[in-house]
Amino acid sequence: MKKCVNFVVLAVLYISVPICYVSCKNVEVDLSNYWPNSPTINVFQKYITLSEDVTTVNILNINDDVGFLIIQVHSYVENITLSYNSTLQLHSFVTGTNVGLIYGYGESSANFYIFRNVPNNQHVYDSFLLVVTVYDAMDPVPGGCNLSFANMVAPYQIVSSNEEYITVESQPPSGYGVSCDDNKIQIEMYHLFMGEYDKSINGYFEGITKMLTVENVRANGRKVPSSEGYFLYNKLFSLYRGTGEVFAILATFNDRTSAYVPAVSYGCDMRNWDGSCIGPITRYWKFICALLLILGLTICFYGHKFFKFTLFVLGFAFGVLLTYFIITLDDHFDVDEKMVTSIMIGFLYGIIWVFIWWKFGVPVLSVQLNFILSGLLVASIIFYAGLADFYIYRSNLVFWVTFVCIMVACSIIWTPMSMYSHIFGCSFLGSYAFFIALNYYLGGNLQYIVINTYRRATVWNFSNAVISPPFEIIDIMHSIGWVVLVVTGCFVQLRDQRSKPPFPPNRNGVVVANTDSERTRLIPREHVEVPQYV
């Protein structure tokens, strides 16, 4: 049975101290005034400039009551390597932008080495954040029960992302007298959003410094719902492209807590900010965003007035959403093929929905598509606002049953007052379409209200992803603008509807009104002359 990596094992970690290369630069860290279990003096922070390919970090004056320490180095974009040795050896170094190693040798000094590998003619940032955190011997050891990472003790996190979610991998902690096979150390995970579309280096390091210590993590971070099994140390987060996110983990055992090395992800390629992190990413998205701006305002203010046009647009939108969802289940299509196919079938759906009104002319039937789409948006907002992160809704069955019930409830409530509900639905859907298109150009995350629902339906294991969306100044402003636009659109449409029938007549109603029957007067009333009497 594998035992945990306790402090006796940490004490025998081999730290070689060879002579440094001539070209290296030394950075000294004096820990004489830093003590464990102190919220203010247990963390050393320093911004350093690495002008050489190899830099030595000399840690001096480690106090006797320090059980172990974690050294971590954070870079903005550039991958760096932190190593125990002056030459890279197997299982003795880690590479990335947020890296860290543990030292528990028990002596008063230690050496670490920072390697840079910058290609020629490539722009790099020379500022780095060096942090050393000291802990007591009885504190949990972050990553002490490592099973899959390269180092024997791995206090860092590995962050990766795809188009849908961010994956944060970590290793279980260890502690004095705790077995890795029966690990009872409690894990808490937190995350912190930086400013939306803020790629400044100052904002980057500011976000990291807010998540370095146990006290700062609990004060600044947003706690993530707990998970079990595989996803306890392989956490999934819904991706919000272009918004920086800091991840932190706390390990607690016997009222003692230690913090892992924080990690950062923007969910995109920072070196290609304009193309990967902001704005529409394909020509089809650019076309759709421009179309949504125009159609959104039109439907918001004149959707009920131009009834047949609205029927076509809503039928088109429903067809695009449904077709895109179905095609996504097949991995043989790329994004462009999905969009072209969805748009073509969407036109067919729009024509069919207008034909249903033209043929039957039943208002209650025709407005149901408006109610379905509005109910879908209402349900998406409810789950986006926090309901999706409740443990019970990780079950797809519970999630979709609740989702459909919300949609059906909206349709049932709105049907008895069809005209007013249709006007509200037009303003509600039209204004949302306007703002999600606007968000692609000005920033914001309101578009993820629907995107997260789409991800839940099509992305494998997305039910285990943490939704917890950013809601900062630009999102607050857009939400207020959305409400104002909905109210304004309803007011304009109700004003135009005065002294008019609830719904325009369809073709059959006009034909029947102009058709003679057995009750039609042979002589129209207006042609009857009043007799003249003398």
C-alpha positions as CSV (number, residue, x, y, z in Angstrom):
1,M,0.0,0.0,0.0
2,K,1.3,3.3,-1.0
3,K,1.9,5.7,1.9
4,C,1.6,9.4,1.6
5,V,4.6,11.6,1.1
6,N,5.0,13.0,4.6
7,F,7.6,15.3,5.9
8,V,10.2,12.6,6.5
9,V,10.1,11.9,2.8
10,L,10.2,15.5,1.9
11,A,13.3,15.8,4.1
12,V,15.2,13.5,1.8
13,L,14.3,15.2,-1.4
14,Y,17.6,15.6,-3.2
15,I,18.5,19.2,-3.8
16,S,21.8,19.5,-5.6
17,V,23.8,22.7,-5.3
18,P,26.3,22.7,-8.2
19,I,28.2,25.7,-9.3
20,C,26.1,28.1,-11.3
21,Y,26.8,28.9,-14.9
22,V,28.9,32.0,-15.5
23,S,26.1,33.7,-17.4
24,C,23.4,33.3,-14.8
25,K,22.0,35.9,-12.5
26,N,21.4,35.3,-8.8
27,V,18.2,36.3,-7.0
28,E,18.3,36.2,-3.2
29,V,15.3,35.5,-1.0
30,D,15.8,36.2,2.7
31,L,13.3,34.3,4.9
32,S,14.6,35.4,8.3
33,N,11.4,37.4,9.0
34,Y,8.9,34.9,7.5
35,W,7.1,32.4,9.8
36,P,4.6,29.7,9.2
37,N,0.9,30.0,10.2
38,S,0.9,33.8,10.1
39,P,-1.6,35.4,7.7
40,T,0.7,38.4,7.0
41,I,4.4,37.2,7.2
42,N,4.3,33.8,5.7
43,V,4.6,34.8,2.0
44,F,7.5,36.4,0.3
45,Q,6.7,38.2,-3.0
46,K,9.1,39.9,-5.4
47,Y,8.9,41.0,-9.0
48,I,12.1,39.9,-10.8
49,T,13.6,40.5,-14.2
50,L,15.2,37.5,-15.8
51,S,17.8,38.8,-18.3
52,E,19.7,35.5,-18.6
53,D,18.8,32.0,-19.9
54,V,19.4,30.5,-16.4
55,T,18.8,32.3,-13.1
56,T,19.7,30.9,-9.6
57,V,17.3,31.6,-6.8
58,N,19.1,31.5,-3.4
59,I,16.8,31.0,-0.5
60,L,18.5,32.0,2.7
61,N,17.8,32.1,6.5
62,I,15.0,29.5,6.6
63,N,13.7,29.5,10.2
64,D,13.8,26.2,12.2
65,D,10.0,26.0,12.6
66,V,9.5,25.9,8.8
67,G,8.3,22.4,8.0
68,F,8.4,23.0,4.2
69,L,8.1,25.8,1.7
70,I,6.7,26.2,-1.7
71,I,8.6,28.3,-4.3
72,Q,6.5,29.4,-7.3
73,V,7.3,31.5,-10.3
74,H,4.6,33.2,-12.5
75,S,5.1,34.5,-16.0
76,Y,2.7,36.4,-18.2
77,V,2.9,34.5,-21.5
78,E,6.3,32.8,-21.7
79,N,6.7,29.2,-20.6
80,I,9.5,29.0,-18.0
81,T,11.1,26.0,-16.3
82,L,11.7,25.8,-12.5
83,S,14.2,23.1,-11.4
84,Y,15.8,21.7,-8.4
85,N,19.1,21.3,-10.4
86,S,21.3,23.5,-12.6
87,T,20.8,20.9,-15.3
88,L,17.5,19.5,-16.2
89,Q,17.0,16.0,-14.8
90,L,14.1,13.6,-14.9
91,H,11.4,14.3,-12.3
92,S,13.2,17.4,-10.9
93,F,11.6,20.3,-12.8
94,V,8.3,21.7,-14.0
95,T,7.5,23.9,-17.1
96,G,4.7,26.3,-17.6
97,T,3.5,29.9,-16.9
98,N,2.5,29.1,-13.2
99,V,5.0,26.7,-11.8
100,G,6.0,25.7,-8.3
101,L,8.1,23.2,-6.3
102,I,8.3,22.1,-2.7
103,Y,11.4,22.1,-0.5
104,G,11.5,20.2,2.8
105,Y,15.1,19.4,3.3
106,G,15.2,21.0,6.8
107,E,18.3,23.2,6.2
108,S,18.5,26.9,6.4
109,S,19.2,27.5,2.7
110,A,18.2,26.1,-0.7
111,N,18.8,26.8,-4.4
112,F,16.5,26.6,-7.3
113,Y,17.0,27.4,-11.0
114,I,14.8,29.2,-13.5
115,F,15.3,28.4,-17.2
116,R,14.1,30.4,-20.1
117,N,13.9,29.2,-23.7
118,V,12.9,32.1,-25.9
119,P,13.1,31.7,-29.7
120,N,14.9,34.4,-31.6
121,N,13.0,37.5,-32.7
122,Q,10.1,36.7,-30.4
123,H,8.6,39.4,-28.2
124,V,8.7,38.3,-24.5
125,Y,7.9,39.9,-21.2
126,D,10.8,40.2,-18.8
127,S,8.8,40.7,-15.6
128,F,8.1,37.6,-13.4
129,L,6.6,37.1,-10.0
130,L,8.6,35.1,-7.5
131,V,6.7,33.8,-4.5
132,V,7.9,31.7,-1.5
133,T,5.3,30.5,1.0
134,V,6.4,28.8,4.3
135,Y,4.3,26.2,6.2
136,D,4.4,24.3,9.4
137,A,5.4,20.6,9.5
138,M,1.8,19.7,10.4
139,D,0.2,21.5,7.5
140,P,-1.1,19.5,4.6
141,V,1.3,19.1,1.7
142,P,-0.2,20.3,-1.6
143,G,0.2,17.5,-4.2
144,G,2.0,15.2,-1.8
145,C,0.1,12.1,-3.0
146,N,1.1,12.6,-6.6
147,L,0.1,9.8,-9.0
148,S,0.5,11.1,-12.5
149,F,2.5,14.4,-12.6
150,A,6.2,14.4,-13.4
151,N,7.4,15.4,-9.9
152,M,7.3,13.4,-6.7
153,V,5.5,16.2,-5.0
154,A,3.4,18.4,-7.3
155,P,1.9,21.6,-5.6
156,Y,1.0,23.1,-8.9
157,Q,-2.0,22.8,-11.3
158,I,-2.0,22.0,-15.0
159,V,-4.5,24.0,-17.0
160,S,-5.7,23.2,-20.5
161,S,-8.7,24.3,-22.6
162,N,-10.7,23.6,-25.7
163,E,-13.5,25.5,-27.4
164,E,-16.1,24.5,-24.6
165,Y,-14.4,24.3,-21.2
166,I,-11.2,24.7,-19.2
167,T,-9.7,21.7,-17.4
168,V,-7.8,22.2,-14.2
169,E,-5.8,19.1,-13.1
170,S,-4.2,18.7,-9.7
171,Q,-2.9,16.0,-7.4
172,P,-4.2,14.9,-4.0
173,P,-2.5,16.4,-0.9
174,S,-0.7,14.5,1.8
175,G,-0.3,15.2,5.5
176,Y,1.5,14.0,8.6
177,G,0.2,10.5,9.4
178,V,-2.3,10.4,6.6
179,S,-2.3,7.5,4.1
180,C,-2.8,8.4,0.4
181,D,-4.9,5.3,0.0
182,D,-7.4,6.6,2.6
183,N,-7.0,10.3,2.2
184,K,-9.2,12.3,4.5
185,I,-7.8,15.7,3.7
186,Q,-10.5,18.1,2.6
187,I,-10.2,19.9,-0.7
188,E,-11.8,23.3,-1.5
189,M,-11.4,24.9,-4.9
190,Y,-11.9,28.6,-5.7
191,H,-11.7,30.7,-8.8
192,L,-11.5,34.5,-9.5
193,F,-12.3,36.3,-12.7
194,M,-10.1,39.2,-13.8
195,G,-11.5,42.2,-15.7
196,E,-13.3,41.2,-18.9
197,Y,-11.0,41.4,-21.9
198,D,-8.3,42.8,-19.7
199,K,-5.0,41.4,-21.0
200,S,-2.7,43.8,-19.1
201,I,0.3,42.4,-17.3
202,N,-0.6,44.4,-14.2
203,G,-4.1,42.9,-14.1
204,Y,-2.6,39.4,-14.6
205,F,-0.2,39.6,-11.7
206,E,-2.8,41.4,-9.5
207,G,-5.2,38.5,-10.0
208,I,-2.5,36.0,-9.0
209,T,-1.5,37.9,-5.8
210,K,-5.2,37.9,-4.7
211,M,-5.1,34.1,-4.6
212,L,-1.7,33.3,-3.1
213,T,-2.5,32.8,0.6
214,V,-5.2,30.8,2.3
215,E,-6.8,34.0,3.7
216,N,-6.7,35.8,0.4
217,V,-8.2,32.9,-1.5
218,R,-11.2,32.8,0.9
219,A,-11.6,36.5,0.8
220,N,-11.3,37.1,-2.9
221,G,-12.2,33.8,-4.6
222,R,-15.5,32.3,-5.5
223,K,-15.9,28.8,-4.0
224,V,-16.6,26.0,-6.5
225,P,-19.1,23.3,-5.7
226,S,-17.5,20.1,-4.6
227,S,-17.1,17.1,-6.9
228,E,-16.5,13.4,-6.4
229,G,-14.4,10.7,-8.1
230,Y,-12.5,11.6,-11.2
231,F,-13.7,15.2,-11.3
232,L,-12.4,16.0,-7.8
233,Y,-8.9,16.6,-9.1
234,N,-9.8,17.1,-12.8
235,K,-12.2,20.1,-12.5
236,L,-14.1,21.4,-15.6
237,F,-15.0,25.1,-15.9
238,S,-17.3,26.5,-18.6
239,L,-15.1,28.6,-20.9
240,Y,-15.7,32.4,-21.2
241,R,-13.3,33.4,-23.9
242,G,-11.1,36.4,-23.3
243,T,-11.9,36.7,-19.5
244,G,-8.9,35.8,-17.3
245,E,-9.6,33.3,-14.6
246,V,-7.4,32.4,-11.6
247,F,-7.8,29.0,-10.0
248,A,-6.8,28.1,-6.5
249,I,-7.0,25.0,-4.3
250,L,-7.0,24.8,-0.5
251,A,-6.2,21.6,1.4
252,T,-7.5,21.4,5.0
253,F,-6.7,18.8,7.7
254,N,-7.1,19.1,11.5
255,D,-7.9,22.8,11.2
256,R,-4.7,23.4,9.2
257,T,-4.9,24.7,5.7
258,S,-2.3,25.2,2.9
259,A,-2.7,26.6,-0.6
260,Y,-1.7,25.1,-4.0
261,V,0.2,27.2,-6.6
262,P,-2.5,29.4,-8.3
263,A,-3.0,28.9,-12.1
264,V,-4.4,31.2,-14.8
265,S,-6.3,30.7,-18.0
266,Y,-7.9,33.1,-20.5
267,G,-9.5,30.3,-22.5
268,C,-7.7,31.4,-25.7
269,D,-4.3,32.0,-27.3
270,M,-2.9,35.1,-25.6
271,R,-0.4,35.6,-28.4
272,N,-3.3,35.9,-30.9
273,W,-5.5,38.1,-28.8
274,D,-7.6,39.7,-31.6
275,G,-8.2,36.5,-33.5
276,S,-8.6,34.1,-30.6
277,C,-9.9,36.0,-27.6
278,I,-12.2,38.7,-28.9
279,G,-14.6,39.3,-31.8
280,P,-16.3,36.9,-34.2
281,I,-13.9,34.2,-35.2
282,T,-15.2,33.3,-38.6
283,R,-16.8,35.2,-41.5
284,Y,-20.1,33.4,-40.8
285,W,-20.2,34.6,-37.2
286,K,-19.5,38.2,-38.5
287,F,-22.4,37.9,-40.9
288,I,-24.7,36.5,-38.2
289,C,-23.8,39.2,-35.7
290,A,-24.5,41.9,-38.2
291,L,-27.8,40.2,-39.1
292,L,-28.8,39.9,-35.4
293,L,-28.2,43.6,-34.8
294,I,-30.7,44.5,-37.5
295,L,-33.3,41.8,-36.9
296,G,-33.1,42.1,-33.1
297,L,-34.1,45.8,-33.1
298,T,-36.8,45.2,-35.7
299,I,-38.4,42.4,-33.8
300,C,-38.0,44.2,-30.5
301,F,-40.0,47.3,-31.7
302,Y,-42.1,46.1,-34.6
303,G,-42.4,42.3,-34.1
304,H,-46.2,42.2,-33.5
305,K,-46.9,44.8,-36.2
306,F,-45.1,42.9,-38.8
307,F,-46.6,39.6,-37.7
308,K,-45.8,37.4,-40.7
309,F,-42.2,38.7,-40.9
310,T,-41.8,37.8,-37.2
311,L,-43.2,34.3,-37.9
312,F,-40.6,33.8,-40.6
313,V,-37.7,35.1,-38.4
314,L,-38.7,33.0,-35.4
315,G,-39.2,29.9,-37.6
316,F,-35.8,30.6,-39.2
317,A,-34.2,30.9,-35.7
318,F,-35.8,27.8,-34.4
319,G,-34.7,25.9,-37.5
320,V,-31.1,27.1,-37.2
321,L,-30.9,26.2,-33.5
322,L,-32.5,22.8,-33.9
323,T,-30.4,21.8,-37.0
324,Y,-27.1,23.1,-35.6
325,F,-27.8,21.0,-32.4
326,I,-28.6,17.8,-34.4
327,I,-25.6,18.3,-36.8
328,T,-23.3,18.8,-33.8
329,L,-24.0,15.3,-32.6
330,D,-22.1,14.1,-35.7
331,D,-18.4,14.9,-35.6
332,H,-17.9,14.7,-39.3
333,F,-18.9,18.4,-40.0
334,D,-16.8,21.5,-39.3
335,V,-18.1,24.8,-38.1
336,D,-18.6,26.3,-41.6
337,E,-20.5,23.3,-42.9
338,K,-22.7,23.3,-39.8
339,M,-23.5,27.0,-40.3
340,V,-24.3,26.8,-44.0
341,T,-26.5,23.7,-43.5
342,S,-28.3,25.3,-40.5
343,I,-29.0,28.5,-42.4
344,M,-30.4,26.7,-45.4
345,I,-32.8,24.5,-43.3
346,G,-33.7,27.5,-41.2
347,F,-35.1,29.3,-44.3
348,L,-37.2,26.2,-44.9
349,Y,-38.5,26.3,-41.3
350,G,-39.4,30.0,-41.6
351,I,-41.4,29.4,-44.8
352,I,-43.2,26.5,-43.3
353,W,-44.2,28.5,-40.3
354,V,-45.6,31.4,-42.4
355,F,-47.5,28.9,-44.5
356,I,-49.2,27.5,-41.4
357,W,-50.5,30.9,-40.5
358,W,-51.5,31.6,-44.1
359,K,-53.4,28.3,-44.4
360,F,-55.0,27.9,-40.9
361,G,-54.9,31.4,-39.4
362,V,-55.0,30.3,-35.7
363,P,-53.2,32.9,-33.6
364,V,-52.8,30.6,-30.5
365,L,-51.0,28.1,-32.7
366,S,-48.8,30.6,-34.5
367,V,-47.6,32.3,-31.4
368,Q,-46.5,29.1,-29.7
369,L,-43.1,29.2,-31.4
370,N,-42.5,32.6,-29.8
371,F,-43.5,31.2,-26.4
372,I,-41.2,28.2,-26.9
373,L,-38.2,30.3,-27.7
374,S,-38.9,32.8,-24.9
375,G,-39.4,29.9,-22.4
376,L,-36.1,28.4,-23.6
377,L,-34.4,31.7,-22.9
378,V,-36.0,32.1,-19.5
379,A,-34.9,28.6,-18.5
380,S,-31.4,29.3,-19.8
381,I,-31.2,32.4,-17.7
382,I,-32.3,30.6,-14.6
383,F,-29.7,27.9,-15.0
384,Y,-27.0,30.4,-16.0
385,A,-27.7,32.5,-12.9
386,G,-26.6,29.6,-10.6
387,L,-29.1,26.8,-10.7
388,A,-26.9,24.6,-12.9
389,D,-24.2,24.5,-10.3
390,F,-26.3,22.7,-7.7
391,Y,-25.3,19.1,-7.3
392,I,-28.7,17.7,-8.2
393,Y,-28.5,19.2,-11.7
394,R,-25.4,17.3,-12.7
395,S,-27.9,14.6,-13.6
396,N,-28.9,15.1,-17.2
397,L,-32.3,13.7,-16.5
398,V,-33.1,16.1,-13.7
399,F,-31.6,19.0,-15.7
400,W,-33.6,18.5,-18.8
401,V,-36.9,17.6,-17.1
402,T,-36.6,20.8,-15.1
403,F,-35.6,22.8,-18.2
404,V,-38.6,21.5,-20.2
405,C,-41.0,22.1,-17.3
406,I,-39.9,25.8,-17.2
407,M,-40.5,26.1,-20.9
408,V,-43.9,24.5,-20.7
409,A,-44.9,26.6,-17.7
410,C,-44.0,29.8,-19.6
411,S,-46.1,28.7,-22.5
412,I,-49.1,27.8,-20.3
413,I,-49.0,31.1,-18.4
414,W,-48.6,33.2,-21.6
415,T,-51.2,31.5,-23.8
416,P,-54.4,33.0,-22.2
417,M,-53.2,36.5,-23.0
418,S,-51.7,35.7,-26.4
419,M,-51.5,39.3,-27.8
420,Y,-49.7,40.8,-24.8
421,S,-47.5,37.7,-24.4
422,H,-46.5,37.8,-28.0
423,I,-45.6,41.5,-27.7
424,F,-43.4,40.7,-24.7
425,G,-41.8,37.7,-26.4
426,C,-40.9,39.8,-29.4
427,S,-39.3,42.5,-27.2
428,F,-37.6,39.9,-25.0
429,L,-36.1,37.8,-27.9
430,G,-35.3,40.7,-30.1
431,S,-33.5,42.7,-27.5
432,Y,-31.5,39.6,-26.5
433,A,-30.5,39.0,-30.1
434,F,-29.3,42.6,-30.3
435,F,-27.2,42.4,-27.2
436,I,-25.5,39.1,-27.9
437,A,-24.4,40.5,-31.2
438,L,-23.3,43.7,-29.5
439,N,-21.3,41.6,-27.0
440,Y,-19.1,40.1,-29.7
441,Y,-17.9,43.6,-30.7
442,L,-17.9,45.4,-27.4
443,G,-17.3,42.6,-24.9
444,G,-19.5,40.9,-22.4
445,N,-20.8,37.4,-21.7
446,L,-24.6,37.5,-22.1
447,Q,-24.3,35.3,-25.2
448,Y,-23.2,32.4,-22.9
449,I,-26.7,32.2,-21.5
450,V,-27.7,30.2,-24.6
451,I,-24.2,28.9,-25.4
452,N,-24.0,27.1,-22.0
453,T,-27.4,25.4,-22.7
454,Y,-26.1,24.3,-26.1
455,R,-22.9,23.0,-24.5
456,R,-24.9,21.0,-22.0
457,A,-26.9,19.4,-24.8
458,T,-23.9,18.5,-27.1
459,V,-20.6,18.5,-25.1
460,W,-19.6,15.2,-23.4
461,N,-19.2,15.6,-19.6
462,F,-20.3,19.2,-19.6
463,S,-22.8,18.3,-16.9
464,N,-19.8,18.2,-14.5
465,A,-18.5,21.7,-15.6
466,V,-18.7,24.6,-13.3
467,I,-20.9,27.4,-14.8
468,S,-20.3,30.2,-12.3
469,P,-20.2,33.0,-15.0
470,P,-18.4,36.3,-14.7
471,F,-20.8,39.2,-14.0
472,E,-18.8,42.4,-14.0
473,I,-19.3,46.0,-14.9
474,I,-19.9,45.5,-18.7
475,D,-22.3,42.6,-18.0
476,I,-24.2,44.7,-15.5
477,M,-24.5,47.5,-17.9
478,H,-25.7,45.2,-20.7
479,S,-28.2,43.5,-18.4
480,I,-29.6,46.9,-17.4
481,G,-29.7,47.9,-21.1
482,W,-31.5,44.6,-21.9
483,V,-34.2,45.3,-19.4
484,V,-34.7,48.9,-20.6
485,L,-34.9,47.7,-24.2
486,V,-37.5,45.1,-23.4
487,V,-39.7,47.7,-21.6
488,T,-39.3,50.2,-24.3
489,G,-40.1,47.7,-27.0
490,C,-43.2,46.6,-25.2
491,F,-44.4,50.2,-24.8
492,V,-43.8,51.0,-28.5
493,Q,-45.7,47.9,-29.7
494,L,-48.6,48.4,-27.3
495,R,-48.9,52.0,-28.4
496,D,-49.0,50.9,-32.1
497,Q,-51.6,48.3,-31.2
498,R,-54.3,50.7,-30.0
499,S,-57.7,50.4,-31.7
500,K,-56.5,47.5,-33.8
501,P,-57.5,43.9,-33.7
502,P,-55.3,41.6,-31.5
503,F,-53.9,39.8,-34.6
504,P,-53.9,40.7,-38.3
505,P,-56.4,38.8,-40.4
506,N,-55.0,35.9,-42.4
507,R,-55.8,34.9,-46.0
508,N,-58.8,32.7,-45.1
509,G,-60.3,35.3,-43.0
510,V,-60.2,37.9,-45.8
511,V,-61.6,35.4,-48.3
512,V,-64.5,34.4,-46.1
513,A,-65.3,38.0,-45.3
514,N,-65.6,38.8,-49.0
515,T,-67.6,35.6,-50.0
516,D,-71.4,35.7,-50.5
517,S,-73.6,33.2,-48.6
518,E,-77.3,32.4,-48.2
519,R,-77.5,35.0,-45.6
520,T,-76.0,37.8,-47.7
521,R,-78.5,40.6,-48.6
522,L,-79.5,40.7,-52.2
523,I,-79.6,44.5,-52.1
524,P,-76.8,46.0,-50.0
525,R,-78.0,48.2,-47.2
526,E,-76.2,51.2,-48.4
527,H,-78.1,51.0,-51.8
528,V,-81.6,51.1,-50.3
529,E,-83.3,54.4,-51.0
530,V,-85.7,55.9,-48.6
531,P,-89.2,56.2,-50.2
532,Q,-90.5,59.7,-50.9
533,Y,-94.0,60.5,-49.8
534,V,-96.0,63.5,-51.0
